[in-house]
Amino acid sequence: MYARAPLVLVVPCLLSSLAGCVRGETSPHIEARGGLMHTLGFALTDDGDLSTPAGDLTASFDAPVVGIDDPLEQYGTAHVAFDDSARDVASATVIDAIEGSDLAYAVLFDPDVPWRYVVVAAHAAALVDGAELALDNDSAAALVVDEETGSGYLTDGGTLHVTSASLASGGRLVAELSGGLVEVSLDAWPQNLFPFTEDGSELEMAAAAGSGTFTALWSERGEAMGGASFSIDVAGFGAFSADQASAMPLDDVSTAIVLASSVDPSTIVVALADTADLVAGASLAFDGFSTGAWLLAEDGSQVAFTEGSLTIDAAALIEGGTVAGSLTVSGEGYVLPPDQYPSEGEGEGEGEDCTGIDTLASDFLPTTAYVDGGFGPGELPDGYDRVLTLTDGSNAMFGLLLPASVDLAVAAPYAFAMVDYQGRAWPAAALGLATCSQMIDVDSGTLTAATVDGRLSGTLEYSVAGAPRSVSFDAELVGP
């Protein structure tokens, strides 16, 4: 439906405030100092407020190593936890970025939505297997950044433990850390510290101004449309007006409100907020963390707005319910170019062939069956351990989650509908084409089939968009 802006791949970027992370009654006083973060380009100063909440930071990461001039093929993994929240995020380790210094630094970030940006730095020579480094801003340091407010949170005590380190480009740095945080001011921000853009250049900014109201219909798949009266003008992008709106869960934490024009749906505005914050009477300021908005253009260009607010008048987060309120956007936004941040239909779906997708639900006839097992924890909904894929021998397919209780050696009816996966409702079955990224949700159905002499035979009944169908099949069984 739309592409989300990977805001934290670039600098400047939207970063969050740590307000509300409480470590203790007071934060320890620190003097203005240099150390590792000063070498990286951050001018750290004491913020002067001993009562500022700070919090604790723990993190673990498995970050691929990349040189300053090398492409980063794939992000690594990380888990970052503060006093108030935790998240699985991406990571990368950068070497040879600071001329005249042997510093290496890992960056822990969310590539999909703005969140807290963590920089972990140490001398490369000290990053060896089994090393235990003090987070003293001399041996090692970790910094949580809020670029919008000009402040940050620096570790003041704690330990960085290195599990393994191979600091050549293409290697990996695997480590974990834990420490307390104190708030500092960032008098200088190293614009080119994170080389995740093509040429390391700063992003273009675009002034924006606009506001309006919406009455968005809530739908798990974002398919229901309500009304809107919203307009915004963005420098370089012109005027945008929306007369319809939808709301949908984006993941297990966030909800997206999509404002679109029924006349020209090529450009949309997306507002994002934590689902838990969507209650009547809420007034949410853009914080670069949980609340924000983007303009997404047809060519893949995006503008990530840095200032604005989202007000909620009513919120019924159930299928067919209504999320109503207003959105205001101001200030300047970061322009994300299309060649860096592909829009939907580019990249993985580029050149795809969806011929026949419209009639697939009514003419699918399976000839081959695959049963895939061996999934790890959390990869499938609780209680499900296999996926049955029926294909027509070429391009069309029908995928079905199988619970552990289903025995395909016995032709007993297995009724399926929606399943709970990480707190959200998902269809247990879907239709699709191998050459097309679009999927067709199956409302419900019943499989009555058994394996005999290397074949799976029986009947498949299913309903798509309220239209029922029954198919008898005799398919070659491939797999266990």
Salt bridges, closest charged atoms under 4 A:
ASP46 OD2 - HIS29 ND1 2.87
ASP56 OD1 - ARG23 NE 3.58
ASP62 OD1 - ARG172 NE 2.66
ASP84 OD2 - ARG116 NH2 3.06
ASP88 OD1 - HIS79 ND1 2.70
ASP102 OD1 - HIS123 ND1 2.81
ASP110 OD2 - ARG87 NH1 3.16
GLU132 OE2 - HIS161 ND1 2.56
ASP156 OD1 - ARG33 NH2 3.77
GLU220 OE1 - ARG424 NE 3.93
ASP385 OD1 - ARG386 NE 2.93
ASP441 OD2 - ARG221 NE 3.01
ASP474 OD1 - ARG455 NE 3.04
